[in-house]
Amino acid sequence: MGIKSFLTKQVLKAKGVSGEEADRISKMMDENPALVDSLKELEKNKELKTLFENIQKEIDEKKKSGMPEMYAMMNVMSKYKEQVRKYQNELAPLLQIMQGMQGKK
């Protein structure tokens, strides 16, 4: 395991990702450098970044008011689904990672 892979796993774990999922994500990123480049481009998209910051903020507010996390996420995401759909091409790499995590459970 290289230092880059190790650091990726540590960052993911610090963000609350389980060790097994962190391993899978790190492996996926090691095997597909283009995926990493695509994710870096997402970070540069200020509109998209702001959209997801707003989504996270609203989810957190709903959770604080007592709504279960899953319902809060579904409620907020349904509100923003058109804006998220606008960025579906940009989000493809992120969705690829998420699908990879679900498919390996």
C-alpha contacts under 8 A as a table, 3 or more apart, distances in Angstrom:
res1	aa1	res2	aa2	distance
1	M	5	S	6.25
1	M	6	F	6.69
2	G	5	S	5.31
2	G	6	F	6.25
3	I	6	F	4.98
3	I	7	L	6.07
4	K	7	L	5.19
4	K	8	T	6.12
5	S	8	T	5.08
5	S	9	K	6.27
5	S	26	S	5.80
5	S	27	K	7.60
5	S	30	D	7.08
6	F	9	K	5.24
6	F	10	Q	6.29
7	L	10	Q	5.03
7	L	11	V	6.14
8	T	11	V	5.26
8	T	12	L	6.21
8	T	22	A	7.81
8	T	26	S	6.16
9	K	12	L	5.14
9	K	13	K	6.10
9	K	19	G	7.60
9	K	22	A	5.15
9	K	23	D	6.29
9	K	25	I	7.97
9	K	26	S	6.13
10	Q	13	K	5.10
10	Q	14	A	6.11
10	Q	22	A	7.99
11	V	14	A	5.04
11	V	15	K	6.32
12	L	15	K	5.05
12	L	16	G	6.59
12	L	17	V	5.39
12	L	18	S	7.97
12	L	22	A	5.75
13	K	16	G	5.11
13	K	17	V	4.77
13	K	18	S	6.08
13	K	19	G	6.34
13	K	22	A	6.47
14	A	17	V	7.21
17	V	21	E	6.31
17	V	22	A	6.01
18	S	21	E	5.29
18	S	22	A	6.04
19	G	22	A	5.03
19	G	23	D	6.16
20	E	23	D	5.13
20	E	24	R	6.41
21	E	24	R	5.05
21	E	25	I	6.15
21	E	101	M	6.45
22	A	25	I	5.18
22	A	26	S	6.00
23	D	26	S	5.17
23	D	27	K	6.09
24	R	27	K	5.13
24	R	28	M	6.11
24	R	100	G	8.00
24	R	101	M	6.98
25	I	28	M	5.04
25	I	29	M	6.16
25	I	97	I	6.73
25	I	100	G	7.98
25	I	101	M	7.30
26	S	29	M	5.12
26	S	30	D	6.12
27	K	30	D	5.02
27	K	31	E	6.15
28	M	31	E	5.23
28	M	32	N	6.17
28	M	97	I	7.57
29	M	32	N	5.15
29	M	33	P	6.06
29	M	35	L	6.42
29	M	36	V	6.12
30	D	33	P	6.25
32	N	35	L	5.47
32	N	36	V	7.17
33	P	36	V	5.17
33	P	37	D	6.55
34	A	37	D	5.05
34	A	38	S	6.22
35	L	38	S	5.07
35	L	39	L	6.28
35	L	93	P	5.94
36	V	39	L	5.11
36	V	40	K	6.30
37	D	40	K	5.07
37	D	41	E	6.43
38	S	41	E	5.13
38	S	42	L	6.57
38	S	90	E	7.82
38	S	93	P	6.32
39	L	42	L	5.07
39	L	43	E	6.67
39	L	93	P	6.52
39	L	94	L	6.92
40	K	43	E	5.23
40	K	44	K	6.75
41	E	44	K	5.16
41	E	45	N	6.66
42	L	45	N	5.32
42	L	48	L	7.37
42	L	49	K	7.58
42	L	90	E	6.65
42	L	91	L	7.40
43	E	46	K	7.35
43	E	49	K	6.62
44	K	49	K	7.88
45	N	48	L	5.46
45	N	49	K	6.13
46	K	49	K	4.99
46	K	50	T	6.05
47	E	50	T	5.18
47	E	51	L	6.15
48	L	51	L	4.97
48	L	52	F	6.28
48	L	87	Y	7.51
49	K	52	F	5.32
49	K	53	E	6.15
50	T	53	E	4.99
50	T	54	N	6.15
51	L	54	N	5.20
51	L	55	I	6.22
51	L	83	Q	8.00
52	F	55	I	4.85
52	F	56	Q	6.02
53	E	56	Q	5.15
53	E	57	K	6.09
54	N	57	K	5.03
54	N	58	E	6.21
55	I	58	E	5.26
55	I	59	I	6.20
55	I	76	V	6.52
55	I	77	M	7.26
55	I	80	Y	7.70
56	Q	59	I	5.07
56	Q	60	D	6.09
57	K	60	D	5.14
57	K	61	E	6.22
58	E	61	E	5.02
58	E	62	K	6.23
58	E	76	V	6.76
59	I	62	K	5.20
59	I	63	K	6.18
59	I	69	E	7.45
59	I	72	A	5.38
59	I	73	M	5.83
59	I	76	V	6.37
60	D	63	K	5.06
60	D	64	K	6.14
61	E	64	K	5.11
61	E	65	S	6.36
62	K	65	S	5.11
62	K	66	G	6.64
62	K	67	M	5.56
62	K	72	A	5.75
63	K	66	G	5.19
63	K	67	M	4.81
63	K	68	P	6.02
63	K	69	E	5.87
63	K	72	A	6.43
64	K	67	M	7.20
67	M	71	Y	6.64
67	M	72	A	6.04
68	P	71	Y	5.51
68	P	72	A	6.16
69	E	72	A	5.00
69	E	73	M	6.08
70	M	73	M	5.19
70	M	74	M	6.23
71	Y	74	M	5.09
71	Y	75	N	5.93
72	A	75	N	5.14
72	A	76	V	6.10
73	M	76	V	5.32
73	M	77	M	5.85
74	M	77	M	5.21
74	M	78	S	6.00
75	N	78	S	5.41
75	N	79	K	6.55
76	V	79	K	5.10
76	V	80	Y	6.50
77	M	80	Y	5.09
77	M	81	K	5.67
78	S	81	K	5.09
79	K	82	E	7.93
80	Y	83	Q	5.44
80	Y	84	V	6.19
81	K	84	V	5.06
81	K	85	R	5.94
82	E	85	R	4.99
82	E	86	K	6.30
83	Q	86	K	5.11
83	Q	87	Y	7.01
84	V	87	Y	5.39
84	V	88	Q	6.50
85	R	88	Q	5.01
87	Y	90	E	5.31
87	Y	91	L	6.09
88	Q	91	L	5.02
88	Q	92	A	6.12
89	N	92	A	5.32
90	E	93	P	7.29
91	L	94	L	5.36
91	L	95	L	6.20
92	A	95	L	5.06
92	A	96	Q	6.06
93	P	96	Q	4.97
93	P	97	I	6.46
94	L	97	I	5.21
94	L	98	M	6.32
95	L	98	M	4.95
95	L	99	Q	6.02
96	Q	99	Q	5.20
96	Q	100	G	6.11
97	I	100	G	5.02
97	I	101	M	6.28
98	M	101	M	5.12
98	M	102	Q	6.39
99	Q	102	Q	5.08
99	Q	103	G	5.95
100	G	103	G	5.17
100	G	104	K	6.32
101	M	104	K	5.59
101	M	105	K	6.73
102	Q	105	K	5.63
